[in-house]
Amino acid sequence: MKPAGWLLALAGLLAGLAGALLPAVPAFADDGLQAVSLQHGGQQRRYLLHVPANLDRTRPAPLLLALHGGGGHAEFMANDARYGLQRLAASAGYVLAFPNGTSRLPRGRLATWNAGGCCGQAREQNVDDVGFLRAVVADVQARVRIDPARVYATGMSNGGMMAHRLACEAADVFRAVAAVAGTEAAPNCEPSRPVSVLHIHALDDTHVLYSGGAGADAFRDRSQVMDFVSVPVTMSRWAQRLQCPAALKPVLERPGARCEAYAGCAGGAQLQLCTVDSGGHSWPGADKVRRGKPGATQALDANATMAEFFGRLP
């Protein structure tokens, strides 16, 4: 073989090897979402990846995992009319991942997360969702330049409970979590390092009751009912774990919403609770909610609150 031909053949071989070693990158759809599949725990799992068009690719970006509620799915969480997270990503410079929970349905609808005490098939089968979400982070890092010190998770309802579990069991990966309308349900919670936690909840939530327990609207299958941990107990447990010496102090007060925070927590961790008076079991600041549900409160914007919380971490 002539030298030029040999070099071309070698280049082709190396290119083929590189393609085999790197994860396949499907094309982005018109909605800016890229569907990605991966194997974990003997199951084919998937997530949606969103990289804002205006992302500064010259520097590592923060990554935010957004976890849908029980009975939801990744596409539902990615719906900007309902959650506005793609708009948040464009303004705050986040890369977004919308993982899908476990479902018996072929398209992954009506999915749940194994947050410990809740919910559905994921809990019944003891699905390793902590391991799956670790794998999602690693997979995104193989595709996009991510700052490992700014990996966050948020979630709604069962997804919020799962975010709490990530803070408990994957603090080595997640710097902070923001849970909305889903209290802690982890079986054991011993974070490997101080992790920051933001919790947002409505006083009139009829699913995950603010004072604890499950509302009448929480479960279609009454055999699945569990007594959810109350918001005050959830915050008290985190204050103890994070060694926060002081009591909650007001940091925001406006009609229909208030935020309180602990000071002096171990390792500079931040712990904050935001309570809204109305909106029920919904995402504060959302434009659209499920049919038949009360409108989301506009007294507080969950996305803006979350971005401000993450942005001030040391």
Secondary structure, DSSP 8 states (H G I E B T S, - for coil): --HHHHHHHHHHHHHHHHHHHS-------TTS-EEEEEEETTEEEEEEEE--TT--TTS-EEEEEEE--TTB-HHHHT-TTTT-HHHHHHHHT-EEEEE--B-SSTT--SBB---SS--HHHHHTT--HHHHHHHHHHHHHHHS-EEEEEEEEEEETHHHHHHHHHHHH-TTT-SEEEEES-----S----SS--EEEEEEETT-SSB-TTSSB-TTS-SSGGG------HHHHHHHHHHHTT--S--EEEEEETTEEEEEE-S-GGG--EEEEEESS--SS-TT-S---TTS----SSS-HHHHHHHHHHT--
